[in-house]
């Protein structure tokens, strides 16, 4: 499922930053439980929230989706 693949990609990239889910969610202005459900592939996330995540990772949207 595409949501799971995106969630895995986001989790891998976030872990590379060394930030916990809580600290990363705070950094991008997103609720931690919502962010957790994105990483676990349980959310059909909006493009607006994907952009927040990409910006928080210092990536473009295309870089975020690389390999998905």
N, C-alpha and C positions, 0 to 999 in steps of 0.2 A: 504494500500500500504506500502511496506517495507520502502521506503524512508521517508514516514511520521512518521512511528514508530521510525526509527533511529533518525530523527530530533527531535521528542518529547523527546526521551531519552537524546540526547545531550543537549537540552535546559534545561532539569531538572538538569542535572549534572553541567552544566555551572552556573546556578543560585545558586546552592549550594556553588560554589566557591566565590560568591559575585561579580563576574566580569560582566561588561556589555558586550554586543556582541563586541563592538568596542575594549575594552581593552583585551578581550580574543583573538580576531582575531589578534591583534597586538602581543600578547604574543606568538602565534604559527606561526606567519609569513604568515597569510592568509588575503586576502582582506575582509573587513567587509561585503560588499554586497554579496560576494560569501558565506561567513559563514552564513549570514542571510538566504540565499536561501537554505542552507543545513538544518538549523533548521526548516524552514517552509516546508521541504519535497519536494522542487522543483528541487533538484539536484540529479543526479545519481552519487554520490561521489566516487572517486577512493579510493582504499585501502591505497594508500600513504597518502592521505589527512585524511582518517579515523585514520591512525596511528598518524599523527600530532595532531589531536584532542585528541585522547586517551592519548598521552604523555603529552599534555597540562593539562589534567585532572588528571595526575599521575595514570593512569589506564592501564591495559593491554587491548588488543583488545577484548579478551573474556569477560573481566569485562564491557567494553563499551557496548557489545551486550547483556548483561544479561537482561533477561526479554523481549527482543524484539521479 
